[in-house]
Amino acid sequence: MTTTLPPSSAPTDPDRPASFSGTHVLGEPGQIDADGVCAWFGGRIVLESVDLVMEKSKVTALIGPSGCGKSTFLRILNRMHEVVPGAQLAGSVELDGVDIYGPGQRAMETRRHIGMVFQKPNPFPAMTIAENVLAGLKFSRISPANKSDLIEESLTKGGLWNEVKDRLGELGGALSGGQQQRLCIARSLAVKPRVLLMDEPCSALDPTSTLRIEQTIKEIADEVTVVIVTHNMQQAQRVSDYCAFFLAEENQPGRVIESGRTEMIFGEPTDQRTFDYVNGQFG
């Protein structure tokens, strides 16, 4: 196997911004550029040579069968891959020209700019709804000027305000599954990230909750770049501007087979494998 260096070992480009501090404003959508991204678990390569641009203020859907590296790639985008024992990676990931794995970059700072919503809702059960919304700020030691306004703004963007505005003192764990997921979205948005990653956020939800979260994605796309992993082809068509089709063929690591505008991927793909997948021939 060819030895490759992680991004932090790459030569520094003097014309590239070296840090988020002072050059990036939280709350402004950002563009992510992945270049030659590879990933290993325990010495086994699972993702190879991923080149993908995720444009700012757009929704990019990552589609493909289970086990093709979509979620691994998503976790690489906000530095969660590196915390897995035995995990390695190569290539580079930039947020508006800043290498998120570059020297001096802190993972916590990266995650303030690139938030994450997981497949299973994970509100803090011992915290109230209001406390859940502010949790990310508390962990980052940020004190908002007006907590009440921020709670209302975040829950409104998360599509939950009208349902919980008179219940803010109740525990977040008492909400329904769909409401919990929207609470997690509100919690992520409260930090005002530039990018929001979503790993199958609707897979465990009922159709009504799924529809509301899809509406939320459309409503927030002007304010935050969204990258979503989904196995639901109809959902990818409904919510995304761009799609990237991942595939791991027999005894091969996952890679991007094709990417482009969503209407092109579903209507006129250039690769037969893409056509077969989006038309339900496998996966």
Secondary structure, 3 states (H helix, E strand, C coil): CCCCCCHHHCCCCCCCCCCCCCCCCCCCCCCEEEEEEEEEECCEEEEEEEEEEECCCCEEEEECCCCCCHHHHHHHCCCCHHHCCCEEEEEEEEECCEECCCCCCCHHHHHHHEEEECCCCCCCCCCEHHHHHHHHHHHCCCCCCCHHHHHHHHHHHCCCHHHHCCCCCCEHHHCCHHHHHHHHHHHHHHCCCCEEEEECCCCCCCHHHHHHHHHHHHHHCCCCEEEEECCCHHHHHHHCCEEEEEECCCCCCEEEEEEEEHHHHHHCCCCHHHHHHHCCCCC
